[in-house]
Amino acid sequence: MQASLVGLTAASIPDPTHAYSEALVRRAQNGDAEAFAELIEDQYDRIFRTAWRWCGNAPDAEDIAQDVCVRLGAALKSFDGRSAFSSWVYRITINMVRDFQRAGRRRGAHVDAYAEIAPTEEAPSQEDAATSSQLWDAVRRLPEKQRDAVLLVYAEDLSHARAAEIMGIKEATVSFHVHEARKTLRGLL
Amino acid sequence: MTDHRPDPFDQLRNAPAPRPRDAAKAAALAAARAAFEAETEKSKIPAKGNPAARRLMSIFASFKRISIMDMRVPIGTAAIALLVLPLGWQLYSSTALSPTQSVSRPAPAPQPVEEAEPAPVDTRSEAPAVAPPVTTMPVAPEPMLESEAAPSMMRIPSAVPPPPAAPITLAQDSAMSPAYIGTSATEPSGDEFTSFDEQRLKIAAEEPVSTFSLDVDTASYSYVRRQLEDGFVPEPDAVRIEELINYFPYDYPAAPSADMPFKPTVKVFPTPWNDKTEIMAIGIRGYAPPAEAIPPSNLVFLIDTSGSMDEPDKLPLLKRSFALLLDQLSDKDTVSIVTYAGSAGVALEPTSASDKAKILSALDELGAGGSTAGAEGIELAYRLAEQGKVDGTNRVILATDGDFNVGIDDPKALEQFITKKRQSGISLSVLGFGRGNLDDATMQALAQNGNGNASYLSNFAEAKKVLVEEVGGTLHTIAQDVKVQVEFNPALVSEYRLIGYETRHLNREDFNNDAVDAGDIGAGHTVTALYEITPAGEGQVDPLRYGSETTQPAASGDELAFLKIRYKLPGESVSQLIEQPVTPSVAYDDIAVAGIDAQFATAVAAFGQKLRGSAYGSDMTWAEIEALARSARGMDEGGYRAEFVRLVRDAAMLEPDAE
């Protein structure tokens, strides 16, 4: 709980840390390798957690996080500051998850199997774990847009506006996807 | 619906995520650093090579009419550029090794264009490459423009008030300061498009005649491509299907002579997205006169130098693309430059295109800066055009990112002004740059009133396509006011629908009225129009119960339709007519045998319809569209079709088909 909160505050509110990372971005864009190393080191944990939340197992999350890091290295120059850097990273991560899952749809069964035994750092109480895991499972199985909206808003604890920015859609559409997700999962919840 | 229980989704908040393994993290970071360094290396190369290459290009002026097919090399050759370090830039722009490279371009590199091209700017300025979009204008621009303007402003003649000189570090500071607010835009907004309704299905018995103006604009495709590559689905009104289709070169048979400037090619084949209908494709290729027969051109560039032009993909891109164009001009041609907004005035008096050094240095001195003050730009530009008027092409070329503050405020008055000037023989083309502020509607309106084309230059490759490969079409008009009229035979065709051309629709009576303006065709242009037609008996619309059985179609044999094209030869006021019946002899049973051009145009149409969320043809999956386009790639010397295939894939990822 604590750990995830710490991860989240760094991501959402523009604060000194945020400004600092924007500055790093700029330096890295100008070819400063050290700045880039620092930046990516900074981002890695968050990327990994996001990937884990989306796909539900550590090996895939590691692969995805690495792909995201490589992509950041290659594409940082094209980051145009149109959105916050953290949003951009989110977008890349989510796209990467999607590509990864599409590429490996055949392995879908394995993914679920892993999810069941995914190690969690702080095991919640027994009952929580059961509902939670069932819920997580259901959420991860939602259609992509609904899943992305729900996870961004709830698991990542972002505002609808941020989620909209990340997904490149309108704020109202985020609410709509969340609503649809509720409808889809009505039986389960 | 209020839920009294706690929101189940709230539980998602409490989920702990495992800590990443250190080994995995280390591996990822190492890989990322490697990728970053590779990228940094790569972008250094063009930065060094570019300015020199620009000068060198004029040495090869004797080759200037040789079309270098590939302009996309810079895009994909990022990796190759690493290997071919010292050869760099001028190699690919002046030798024949281009086409093969373009094919080997790695597909999953969505944005290398931006990375490879704007390098010269990156090296000296901190901010512009990451500048927030124009939507955040009120906060960002002031300090930013200095970084680009400062180096070039030093050389600006005294007539131009220099902006407050600010040290370059200012830009850096501002980037770090809280003033940097880049989070407001969810989608790139601010670009304006004329909204239009899709062409609807028409019943051949009730409305047998379809009339439209040919047009060869391609701005929509460039815009759509840029949006998709940046990961956005373009808004429906930005997708004009005819511009998508006409972006690509097609191999239609050439017209015989300047007097009969084009020869239509008509084909009928089954529709891939609807097995009850067929596509009637009308392809036209403009006559391409030999180089010595091209009349002299008198070009006046009217360049927007407002602050917003100070971004790598705007003024700097314009300068580089301009140098390309210059190499396409002959000694008979004259060039002048007028600026407006920012610094206003004549930057270059009419100068023979042979005096390249003078033109290039005038160009180099252009700098974006200041506010949009004092601007008699457009009148000045037309005055210069009048002065240097030649018996050939007289054209004002407006280059802007959407700031049309050219001295005439009222858009209607501006259109009228341009129309009046058009009648005196001076046409207007518009080159659009950048994104976020682009006023597509005005751009289209001005170019259409000015008998010119509107092109959107999103990157260097695009500039090369418009200004080098299609320079003939862009500059040398071979036919004016080209109108197409198709009359369908209700005995054989029950319904029809024109795909695209919504904004170019004409009334039936306009066809023979020579006073009604329509699009112009340039040398070598290819234009394609597609109709989706439903054979008699397969119609979706029920016949009228009480309607008088419409006049029995005259016994016209087995003709499906009758095609008429009206055009005026340049400078003439009376139109000529080309007529051609569409008979079953041009009908094919299978799209595969109708030729790759037909297949490709159909794939592009399907793509456009799907992207627009059209009521027609959305059933085709992205994969089917991709397969169709892929099978129709053909020689694809410019790599455009391969790029389109990639774009379809991008679109499929952004808007997946329902499963």
Interface residues (C-beta under 8 A of the other chain):
Chain A: M1 A3 S4 G7 P14 A19 E22 A23 V25 R26 A28 Q29 N30 G31 A33 F36 A37 I40 E41 Y44 D45 F48 R49 W52 R53 A58 A61 E62 A65 Q66 C69 V70 R71 L72 G73 A74 A75 L76 K77 S78 F79 D80 G81 R82 S83 A84 S87 R91 N95 R98 D99 A118 P119 T120 E121 E122 P124 D128 T131 S132 L135 W136 V139 E144 V150 L151 V153 Y154 A155 D157 A164 E165 G168 I169 K170 E171 V178 A181 R182 L185 L189
Chain B: P8 F9 D10 Q11 L12 R13 N14 A15 P16 A17 P18 R19 P20 R21 A24 K25 A27 A28 L29 A31 A32 R33 A34 A35 F36 E37 A38 E39 T40 S43 K44 Q111 E114 E115 D122 E126 A127 A129 V130 A131 P132 P133 Q172 A175 M176 S177 P178 Y180 G182 T183 A185 T186 E187 P188 G231 F232 V233 M653 P656
